[in-house]
């Protein structure tokens, strides 16, 4: 479902706005608010079910809330998701599962996560040209360099006529 408005609906038992059962669903954008049911005013889930909600409005403030809650799966109730919220729900059997807020997608770096060089903005000087993210490659290189420097069999290096490492 994309940019769908589900507002001011009522159900006698479950799922005032939405009811999902035995499916995978994705909700992107749209509004789900002011819906009422005995269980799951905004959405009721019957397992097995998997629902992803992306940047949707589930009501903010008492006048917009789903009653009695935004999402329910039998005994588990979730409420107060609010405006522009992203969350997911996954229940594989009736008593095993959860709903949780989604975080922002991980930032991708060309060549994997690692020490990356920021590109210089056009027309301006770059500030702080290196920033660090975790990188197994960088740690491997650093330990290799450290091992090389600490090794008694490594050749002595001189800088400007002075010995850098002496054994």
C-alpha positions as a Markdown table, in Angstrom:
| # | Residue | x | y | z |
|---|---|---|---|---|
| 1 | Unk | 0.0 | 0.0 | 0.0 |
| 2 | Unk | 1.4 | 3.4 | -0.9 |
| 3 | Unk | 0.0 | 6.8 | 0.3 |
| 4 | Unk | -3.3 | 5.4 | 1.4 |
| 5 | Unk | -5.6 | 7.1 | 3.9 |
| 6 | Unk | -7.3 | 4.9 | 6.5 |
| 7 | Unk | -9.1 | 7.3 | 8.9 |
| 8 | Unk | -12.1 | 7.0 | 11.2 |
| 9 | Unk | -13.1 | 3.3 | 10.8 |
| 10 | Unk | -14.6 | 1.0 | 13.3 |
| 11 | Unk | -14.5 | -2.7 | 13.8 |
| 12 | Unk | -16.5 | -4.7 | 16.4 |
| 13 | Unk | -13.6 | -7.0 | 17.3 |
| 14 | Unk | -10.2 | -6.7 | 15.7 |
| 15 | Unk | -8.4 | -4.3 | 13.3 |
| 16 | Unk | -10.3 | -1.1 | 13.1 |
| 17 | Unk | -8.2 | 0.2 | 10.2 |
| 18 | Unk | -6.2 | -2.8 | 9.0 |
| 19 | Unk | -6.2 | -6.5 | 9.6 |
| 20 | Unk | -3.3 | -8.7 | 8.2 |
| 21 | Unk | -3.2 | -12.4 | 8.4 |
| 22 | Unk | -0.9 | -15.0 | 6.8 |
| 23 | Unk | 0.9 | -12.5 | 4.6 |
| 24 | Unk | 3.8 | -10.1 | 4.0 |
| 25 | Unk | 2.7 | -6.4 | 3.6 |
| 26 | Unk | 4.5 | -3.1 | 3.1 |
| 27 | Unk | 2.9 | 0.2 | 3.9 |
| 28 | Unk | 4.7 | 3.3 | 2.5 |
| 29 | Unk | 3.5 | 6.8 | 3.3 |
| 30 | Unk | -0.2 | 7.4 | 4.0 |
| 31 | Unk | -2.2 | 7.9 | 7.1 |
| 32 | Unk | -3.7 | 5.4 | 9.6 |
| 33 | Unk | -5.4 | 7.3 | 12.5 |
| 34 | Unk | -8.7 | 7.7 | 14.5 |
| 35 | Unk | -9.6 | 4.0 | 13.9 |
| 36 | Unk | -11.4 | 2.1 | 16.7 |
| 37 | Unk | -11.7 | -1.7 | 17.5 |
| 38 | Unk | -11.8 | -3.9 | 20.6 |
| 39 | Unk | -8.3 | -5.0 | 19.7 |
| 40 | Unk | -5.9 | -3.2 | 17.3 |
| 41 | Unk | -7.5 | 0.0 | 16.5 |
| 42 | Unk | -5.0 | 0.9 | 13.8 |
| 43 | Unk | -3.9 | -2.6 | 12.8 |
| 44 | Unk | -4.4 | -6.1 | 14.0 |
| 45 | Unk | -2.0 | -8.9 | 13.1 |
| 46 | Unk | -2.7 | -12.6 | 13.0 |
| 47 | Unk | 0.4 | -14.8 | 12.6 |
| 48 | Unk | 2.3 | -15.7 | 10.6 |
| 49 | Unk | 2.6 | -12.2 | 9.3 |
| 50 | Unk | 5.3 | -9.7 | 8.4 |
| 51 | Unk | 4.6 | -6.0 | 8.0 |
| 52 | Unk | 7.0 | -3.2 | 7.1 |
| 53 | Unk | 5.8 | 0.4 | 7.6 |
| 54 | Unk | 7.8 | 3.2 | 6.0 |
| 55 | Unk | 7.3 | 6.9 | 6.8 |
| 56 | Unk | 3.6 | 6.7 | 7.6 |
| 57 | Unk | 1.4 | 8.9 | 9.9 |
| 58 | Unk | -0.1 | 6.9 | 12.7 |
| 59 | Unk | -1.6 | 9.8 | 14.6 |
| 60 | Unk | 0.0 | 12.3 | 17.0 |
| 61 | Unk | -1.9 | 13.5 | 20.0 |
| 62 | Unk | -5.1 | 12.4 | 21.6 |
| 63 | Unk | -7.4 | 13.6 | 18.8 |
| 64 | Unk | -5.6 | 11.5 | 16.2 |
| 65 | Unk | -4.8 | 8.3 | 18.1 |
| 66 | Unk | -6.1 | 4.9 | 17.1 |
| 67 | Unk | -8.2 | 3.3 | 20.0 |
| 68 | Unk | -7.2 | 1.4 | 22.0 |
| 69 | Unk | -3.8 | 1.2 | 20.3 |
| 70 | Unk | -2.0 | 1.5 | 17.0 |
| 71 | Unk | -1.0 | -2.2 | 16.5 |
| 72 | Unk | -2.0 | -5.4 | 18.3 |
| 73 | Unk | -1.1 | -9.1 | 17.9 |
| 74 | Unk | -3.2 | -11.0 | 20.4 |
| 75 | Unk | -1.6 | -10.1 | 23.8 |
| 76 | Unk | 1.0 | -7.7 | 22.5 |
| 77 | Unk | -0.1 | -4.1 | 22.1 |
| 78 | Unk | 1.9 | -1.2 | 20.5 |
| 79 | Unk | 0.8 | 2.4 | 20.6 |
| 80 | Unk | 1.8 | 5.9 | 20.1 |
| 81 | Unk | 3.8 | 5.4 | 16.9 |
| 82 | Unk | 3.2 | 9.1 | 15.8 |
| 83 | Unk | 3.9 | 11.0 | 12.6 |
| 84 | Unk | 6.4 | 10.0 | 9.9 |
| 85 | Unk | 7.2 | 6.7 | 11.6 |
| 86 | Unk | 8.9 | 3.6 | 10.3 |
| 87 | Unk | 8.5 | 0.3 | 12.0 |
| 88 | Unk | 8.2 | -3.4 | 11.3 |
| 89 | Unk | 6.3 | -6.3 | 12.8 |
| 90 | Unk | 7.1 | -9.9 | 12.4 |
| 91 | Unk | 5.2 | -12.8 | 14.0 |
| 92 | Unk | 6.1 | -16.3 | 12.9 |
| 93 | Unk | 3.7 | -18.1 | 15.3 |
| 94 | Unk | 1.0 | -16.8 | 17.6 |
| 95 | Unk | 3.2 | -16.3 | 20.6 |
| 96 | Unk | 6.6 | -15.5 | 19.0 |
| 97 | Unk | 7.3 | -12.1 | 17.4 |
| 98 | Unk | 7.5 | -8.4 | 17.9 |
| 99 | Unk | 7.1 | -4.9 | 16.5 |
| 100 | Unk | 9.9 | -2.4 | 16.7 |
| 101 | Unk | 10.9 | 1.0 | 15.3 |
| 102 | Unk | 13.0 | 0.8 | 12.2 |
| 103 | Unk | 16.3 | 2.6 | 12.1 |
| 104 | Unk | 17.7 | 4.5 | 9.1 |
| 105 | Unk | 19.2 | 2.2 | 6.5 |
| 106 | Unk | 23.0 | 1.8 | 6.9 |
| 107 | Unk | 25.2 | 4.1 | 5.0 |
| 108 | Unk | 26.9 | 2.4 | 2.1 |
| 109 | Unk | 30.5 | 3.3 | 1.3 |
| 110 | Unk | 32.1 | 2.4 | -2.0 |
| 111 | Unk | 34.3 | -0.7 | -1.4 |
| 112 | Unk | 32.5 | -1.6 | 1.8 |
| 113 | Unk | 32.6 | 0.0 | 5.2 |
| 114 | Unk | 36.0 | 1.4 | 5.9 |
| 115 | Unk | 38.3 | 4.4 | 6.1 |
| 116 | Unk | 36.9 | 6.6 | 3.4 |
| 117 | Unk | 38.2 | 9.8 | 1.9 |
| 118 | Unk | 35.7 | 12.6 | 1.7 |
| 119 | Unk | 35.4 | 14.2 | -1.7 |
| 120 | Unk | 36.5 | 17.8 | -1.8 |
| 121 | Unk | 33.5 | 20.0 | -2.4 |
| 122 | Unk | 33.7 | 22.0 | -5.6 |
| 123 | Unk | 34.7 | 25.6 | -5.1 |
| 124 | Unk | 35.5 | 25.2 | -1.4 |
| 125 | Unk | 38.4 | 23.7 | 0.5 |
| 126 | Unk | 37.8 | 20.4 | 2.2 |
| 127 | Unk | 37.6 | 20.4 | 5.9 |
| 128 | Unk | 38.7 | 17.3 | 7.9 |
| 129 | Unk | 39.5 | 15.2 | 4.8 |
| 130 | Unk | 39.5 | 11.9 | 6.6 |
| 131 | Unk | 36.7 | 10.4 | 8.7 |
| 132 | Unk | 36.8 | 7.0 | 10.3 |
| 133 | Unk | 34.3 | 4.2 | 10.2 |
| 134 | Unk | 35.1 | 0.7 | 11.3 |
| 135 | Unk | 37.2 | -1.2 | 8.9 |
| 136 | Unk | 38.7 | -4.7 | 9.2 |
| 137 | Unk | 41.0 | -3.8 | 6.3 |
| 138 | Unk | 42.4 | -0.7 | 8.1 |
| 139 | Unk | 43.0 | -2.7 | 11.3 |
| 140 | Unk | 44.7 | -5.4 | 9.4 |
| 141 | Unk | 46.9 | -2.9 | 7.7 |
| 142 | Unk | 47.7 | -1.1 | 11.0 |
| 143 | Unk | 48.6 | -4.3 | 12.7 |
| 144 | Unk | 50.7 | -5.4 | 9.8 |
| 145 | Unk | 52.6 | -2.1 | 10.0 |
| 146 | Unk | 52.9 | -2.3 | 13.7 |
| 147 | Unk | 54.2 | -5.9 | 13.4 |
| 148 | Unk | 56.7 | -4.8 | 10.8 |
| 149 | Unk | 58.0 | -1.9 | 13.0 |
| 150 | Unk | 58.3 | -4.1 | 16.1 |
| 151 | Unk | 60.0 | -7.0 | 14.4 |
| 152 | Unk | 63.7 | -7.3 | 15.4 |
| 153 | Unk | 64.5 | -8.7 | 12.0 |
| 154 | Unk | 63.2 | -5.6 | 10.2 |
| 155 | Unk | 65.8 | -3.3 | 8.7 |
| 156 | Unk | 66.6 | -0.1 | 10.6 |
| 157 | Unk | 65.2 | 3.0 | 9.1 |
| 158 | Unk | 66.9 | 6.3 | 9.1 |
| 159 | Unk | 65.2 | 9.7 | 8.7 |
| 160 | Unk | 67.5 | 12.6 | 8.2 |
| 161 | Unk | 70.5 | 10.7 | 9.4 |
| 162 | Unk | 68.9 | 9.7 | 12.7 |
| 163 | Unk | 67.8 | 6.2 | 13.4 |
| 164 | Unk | 64.1 | 5.8 | 13.8 |
| 165 | Unk | 64.2 | 2.4 | 15.5 |
| 166 | Unk | 67.2 | 1.0 | 17.3 |
| 167 | Unk | 67.6 | -2.6 | 18.6 |
